[in-house]
Amino acid sequence: MIMKIISELEKRSSEIKKSISKYGNSAQHNFELFLNYNKNNEECIFLDAGNQRGVMAYKKEKSWKIFTDPLCKESEMLEIIIEAIEFILNDHKAKKIIMEDMSEDLRKKIVDFSKGKKFKVLKPSYSLFWPVIDLNDFSEEMSGKKWKRFRNIKNNFFRENKVVFKEVKEINTKDIKDLLERWKENRINNDRVHFVQYLKFTESSFKGLDLFRAMEVNGQIRSIYGGWKIPNSNSYYSFLGIHDYTLKDLGEISYLDELAVAKKMGIELLDLGGIEKEHLGFKLKFHPSKIYRTDTFSIMSH
């Protein structure tokens, strides 16, 4: 197999979107996220493995980054990712590749394959844990003992505040940017966030999202959320969840609305997104049915 580099992604977007549509299998397999995820002058690169298979990557001089699992059949994942690694190290003389948000299983296969090879797989620099909610277990009424706490939170919040939900066309970009700044300033967690990527999505009016809602509370935009359907599944990825921490239970109310709207869209599983283990507490409140893990690690040439 000979890999080809596709740059100028906007001009070749239809090819890459076809690949994502055919083989997309994870939360981050989204074309607009791929375009918006680069930072520090990284160039977006699609490594074309033929037959609509490929790898999303970024390049900055001799430093490369491969972003999440490859686009291919599950049975071909190891073959395609090794091809990409060897192509970058051998043909492009890179010294290091950061493997970002790889599924735990794929990382283990890469480690096993690397024994005796010309590259070394380092231990993960960090891992993220991704809670998934089964929406068959959730209803907007939140009946039953399990959801009683959230019923009370919702009733109190709507009784004490004037709440209006708005679509993207109904809100001002400046209001969203102001919210992002307040969020950045007020948050206390030191978990990994994608502030630059959120700004890019704001500039494009959240192109690439299948769902976006803003929550206006007492006349001011206090929260936004949004995400997209995960290809080839009946799952949805909650990519964006921002609020300004100014009101009690604001984050909970925003998430509950997203669960309700996603369920009306026919979604069965809702992926709450990856976060470090020590910061999982908030997302665990929503009774996830499972949690999976991704790893970020580096590969060095010998």
Stockholm file with secondary structure:
# STOCKHOLM 1.0

chainA/1-302         MIMKIISELEKRSSEIKKSISKYGNSAQHNFELFLNYNKNNEECIFLDAGNQRGVMAYKKEKSWKIFTDPLCKESEMLEIIIEAIEFILNDHKAKKIIMEDMSEDLRKKIVDFSKGKKFKVLKPSYSLFWPVIDLNDFSEEMSGKKWKRFRNIKNNFFRENKVVFKEVKEINTKDIKDLLERWKENRINNDRVHFVQYLKFTESSFKGLDLFRAMEVNGQIRSIYGGWKIPNSNSYYSFLGIHDYTLKDLGEISYLDELAVAKKMGIELLDLGGIEKEHLGFKLKFHPSKIYRTDTFSIMSH
#=GR chainA/1-302 SS CCCEEECCTTTTHHHHHHHHHHHCCSTTCCHHHHHHCCCTTCEEEEEEEETTEEEEEEEETTEEEEESSCBSCGGGHHHHHHHHHHIIIIISCCSEEEEEEEEHHHHHHHHHHHTTSSEEECCCSEEEEEEEEEGGGCCTTCCSGGGHHHHHHHHHHHHHSCEEEECGGGSCHHHHHHHHHHHHHHCCCCCCCCHHHHHHHHHTTTTTCSEEEEEEETTEEEEEEEEEECTTSSEEEEEEEEECSCSTTHHHHHHHHHHHHHHHTTCCEEECCCBCGGGTHHHHTTCCSEEEEEEEEEEEEC
#=GC SS_cons         CCCEEECCTTTTHHHHHHHHHHHCCSTTCCHHHHHHCCCTTCEEEEEEEETTEEEEEEEETTEEEEESSCBSCGGGHHHHHHHHHHIIIIISCCSEEEEEEEEHHHHHHHHHHHTTSSEEECCCSEEEEEEEEEGGGCCTTCCSGGGHHHHHHHHHHHHHSCEEEECGGGSCHHHHHHHHHHHHHHCCCCCCCCHHHHHHHHHTTTTTCSEEEEEEETTEEEEEEEEEECTTSSEEEEEEEEECSCSTTHHHHHHHHHHHHHHHTTCCEEECCCBCGGGTHHHHTTCCSEEEEEEEEEEEEC
//
